[in-house]
Amino acid sequence: MVSASVPALSSCHPWAGVLAHLERLEAQTNISNRKSEEPAVRKKESSLRTKIRELRQQRDKLRAEVKQWGARVKEPPAKEDPSRTVISEQEVLEREWRNVDAILEAYRFTGLSGKLTSRGVCMCISTAFEGNLLDSYFVDLVIEKPLRIHHHSVPVFIPLEKIAAAHLQTDVQRFLFRLWEYLNAYAGRKYQADQLESDFCDVLTGPLQRNALCNLLSFTY
């Protein structure tokens, strides 16, 4: 094996000045990089300190809220004022009366009318078909909590209980309009079946058969 040593560069070697210059440039670059990084580092540190302060404030606020909540839990429940409860229920009933009175005024134009009674209100539902006034039905409502039906003349095959369960306690107007829709539709079908049986009796063979709702007719002609 042949070994050889590389002689060190002397200060008089032509490359020595170049290498020294490169070293100075590298040192200056490092110093410049550190100086350029310092503002960014300071900015980041300032942002972190601000975030820490905010988190501490949130921590202190949560601790205070937890302390207040714990104190309220330990407090004995306040006694309800029975007189205030009675007044509140009375206010609700008075508001119901005012609402019903306003409804009566508006319903006279829609086939619905009524009058106040000692218990509440008696509603009259008038039906019609193509300008012909047909049967009328009444529903006697008792205004109390909860609202209830005292008497009525609604046919048994009309789902009065279902309509009342869906709307009577939450929206009296909706209850009355839904009931009016059922009754008016039934009265209209019944009227048309009667007209068919009377106007075309000469071409019908035997009586016209119908179910209670008059939505199923059977006849021979």
C-alpha positions in Angstrom: 0.0 0.0 0.0 1.2 3.5 -0.8 0.3 6.3 1.5 0.6 10.0 0.9 0.0 13.0 3.0 -1.7 16.2 1.8 0.3 19.2 2.7 -1.4 21.9 4.7 -2.2 25.1 3.0 0.1 27.9 4.0 -0.9 31.5 4.3 0.9 32.2 1.2 -1.0 29.6 -0.8 -3.3 31.3 -3.4 -6.4 29.4 -2.0 -5.7 30.5 1.6 -7.2 34.0 1.0 -10.2 32.5 -0.7 -11.0 30.1 2.1 -10.6 32.8 4.7 -12.9 35.1 2.8 -15.5 32.3 2.6 -15.2 31.7 6.4 -15.8 35.4 7.0 -18.8 35.4 4.7 -20.2 32.3 6.5 -19.8 34.0 9.9 -21.4 37.1 8.7 -24.3 35.1 7.3 -24.8 33.3 10.6 -24.8 36.6 12.5 -27.3 38.1 10.0 -29.6 35.1 10.3 -29.6 35.3 14.1 -30.4 39.0 13.9 -33.3 38.4 11.4 -34.7 35.7 13.5 -34.7 37.7 16.7 -37.9 39.9 15.9 -39.8 36.8 14.9 -38.8 35.0 18.1 -39.7 38.1 20.2 -43.1 38.3 18.4 -43.8 34.6 19.0 -42.8 34.9 22.7 -45.1 37.9 23.1 -48.0 36.0 21.5 -47.4 33.1 23.8 -47.3 35.3 26.8 -50.6 36.9 25.7 -52.2 33.5 25.2 -51.0 32.4 28.7 -52.6 35.5 30.3 -55.9 34.8 28.4 -55.9 31.1 29.5 -55.2 32.1 33.1 -58.1 34.6 33.0 -60.5 31.9 31.6 -59.3 29.5 34.4 -60.0 32.1 37.1 -63.4 32.9 35.6 -64.3 29.2 35.5 -63.2 28.7 39.0 -65.4 31.6 40.2 -68.4 30.2 38.3 -67.9 26.7 39.7 -67.7 28.3 43.2 -70.9 30.3 42.7 -72.7 27.2 41.3 -71.6 25.2 44.3 -72.9 27.8 46.7 -76.3 27.9 44.9 -76.6 24.1 45.1 -76.1 24.2 48.8 -78.8 26.8 49.3 -82.2 25.5 50.4 -84.9 25.8 47.7 -87.0 28.9 47.9 -90.6 28.4 49.0 -93.1 29.1 46.3 -95.5 31.9 46.9 -99.0 30.3 46.6 -100.7 33.6 46.0 -98.4 34.3 43.0 -99.3 30.8 41.6 -103.0 31.7 41.8 -102.5 35.0 40.2 -100.5 33.4 37.4 -103.2 30.9 36.7 -105.8 33.7 36.8 -103.8 35.7 34.3 -103.6 32.7 31.9 -107.4 32.2 32.1 -108.1 35.9 31.5 -105.8 35.8 28.5 -107.7 32.7 27.2 -111.0 34.6 27.6 -109.7 37.5 25.6 -108.4 35.3 22.9 -111.7 33.4 22.6 -113.6 36.7 22.4 -111.4 37.9 19.5 -111.8 34.6 17.8 -115.6 34.8 17.9 -115.5 38.1 16.1 -113.3 36.8 13.3 -115.1 33.4 12.9 -118.4 34.9 11.9 -116.9 35.4 8.4 -115.6 31.8 8.1 -118.7 29.7 8.9 -117.8 29.6 12.6 -119.7 31.6 15.2 -120.3 31.3 18.9 -121.4 32.9 22.2 -120.0 33.1 25.6 -121.5 30.9 28.3 -121.1 30.7 32.1 -118.5 27.9 31.6 -116.8 29.1 28.5 -118.0 29.4 24.9 -120.4 27.5 22.7 -119.1 27.3 19.1 -121.4 26.8 16.1 -119.9 25.3 13.0 -121.9 25.9 9.8 -121.3 23.9 6.7 -122.0 24.7 3.0 -121.4 23.4 -0.5 -121.3 25.6 -3.6 -123.3 28.4 -1.9 -125.8 26.1 -0.3 -126.1 26.3 3.5 -126.2 22.9 5.0 -126.2 21.5 8.6 -124.7 23.2 11.6 -123.0 21.6 14.6 -122.1 22.9 18.0 -119.2 22.3 20.4 -119.5 23.6 24.0 -116.0 24.4 25.4 -115.2 24.9 29.1 -112.5 27.4 29.5 -110.2 26.1 32.3 -106.9 24.4 32.6 -107.0 22.1 30.7 -109.6 23.1 28.1 -112.3 20.5 27.7 -115.4 19.8 25.6 -118.6 19.8 27.7 -121.2 18.9 25.0 -121.2 18.6 21.2 -123.4 17.5 18.3 -120.5 16.2 16.1 -121.3 12.9 14.5 -119.6 9.9 16.1 -117.7 9.0 12.9 -115.9 12.4 12.8 -112.5 12.0 14.8 -113.3 14.7 17.3 -111.2 13.2 20.1 -108.2 12.8 17.8 -108.5 16.4 16.6 -108.9 17.7 20.2 -105.9 15.7 21.4 -103.7 17.2 18.7 -104.8 20.9 18.9 -107.2 21.8 21.7 -104.7 22.5 24.4 -102.1 24.2 22.2 -104.1 26.0 19.5 -107.9 26.5 19.8 -108.1 28.2 16.4 -106.4 25.2 14.8 -108.7 22.8 16.6 -111.8 24.6 15.3 -110.6 24.9 11.7 -109.6 21.3 11.5 -113.0 20.2 12.9 -114.7 22.6 10.4 -112.7 21.0 7.5 -113.9 17.5 8.5 -117.5 18.5 9.0 -117.7 20.6 5.9 -116.2 17.9 3.8 -118.7 15.3 5.2 -121.7 17.7 4.7 -120.6 18.4 1.1 -120.3 14.7 0.3 -123.7 14.0 1.9 -125.3 16.9 0.0 -124.0 15.5 -3.4 -125.2 12.0 -2.6 -128.6 13.4 -1.8 -128.7 15.3 -5.0 -127.6 12.3 -7.0 -130.4 10.2 -5.4 -133.1 12.8 -6.0 -132.1 14.2 -9.4 -131.4 10.9 -11.1 -133.9 8.7 -9.4 -135.5 7.8 -12.7 -132.3 6.1 -14.0 -131.3 4.5 -10.7 -132.3 0.9 -10.1 -133.0 0.6 -6.4 -131.9 2.9 -3.5 -128.4 4.4 -3.4 -126.2 2.8 -0.7 -123.7 4.9 1.2 -121.5 4.6 4.3 -121.7 6.9 7.3 -119.0 9.3 5.9 -120.6 9.3 2.5 -117.2 8.7 0.9 -118.3 5.3 -0.5 -121.4 5.1 -2.7 -123.0 2.1 -4.3 -125.8 2.3 -6.9 -127.1 0.6 -10.0 -128.4 2.6 -13.0 
